[in-house]
Amino acid sequence: LITLHQGGEITNHEEYHETGTCEVFLKETSQRCDLFSQLPEKFKVQLGHKDTPIEEGEDMISLAYSEDAPIQAFKIQDKQAWGILFHPELNADRIRDRLKMLTDYLPGEDVEEGIMKEVDNEALGHQVLHKFLQTFIFDQKVEDNVQLSEVINQVSKK
C-alpha cells in the first residue's frame, strides 16, 4: 500500500512470487538506515507474498532486493516510514505453519515436501523487527530470543 501511495508500481505476476526462506541483498543505501545498517550484505528472511513492488514511487529509497523481487525493503525519504516485503515476525516454525494453511503458496508441490525444502532456520529477518522495536518503541536492546507476543505485552502495558 505504501508503494502505491507513493506512486510506485506493484505486480502480482507469478515470476515475482516468493515463498519460504530467501536471501535478501542489501543496497549501499541501507548503510544509512538504522534498521539495516548492522546486518550483513546478504541474509536470509522468511517470505510468503504474491504482490511485489517493482518500481519505486516518489521519495522511496530502496534498501534491499532479492533474486526475484527488485524491492524487498525501502524507506520513505525524510520520514520514519519503511516498507518490507519479507516477514520479520515469522521464524521457521511459524512460516511452516502458515504454509500448511495457505497451500496455494506452493502450487503443484506436495505441501510437506515443499515446506521442508523452502524453509530455513537460519533466517535473520527478525533482527530488523528487533532493531525497530529497540529504536522506536523501547529505550533498551530487545534480545533476539524475545517472542513478538512478549513484546506486544510489554508495549500494551505502557
Secondary structure, DSSP 8 states (H G I E B T S, - for coil): -HHHHTT-EEE--GGG-EEEEEEEEE-GGGGGSTTTTTS-SEEEEEEEES-EEEE--TTEEEEEEESS-S-SEEEETTSS-EEESS-TT--HHHHHHHHHH-GGGSTTS-HHHHHHHH--TT--THHHHHHHIIIII-SS---TT--HHHHHHHHHH-
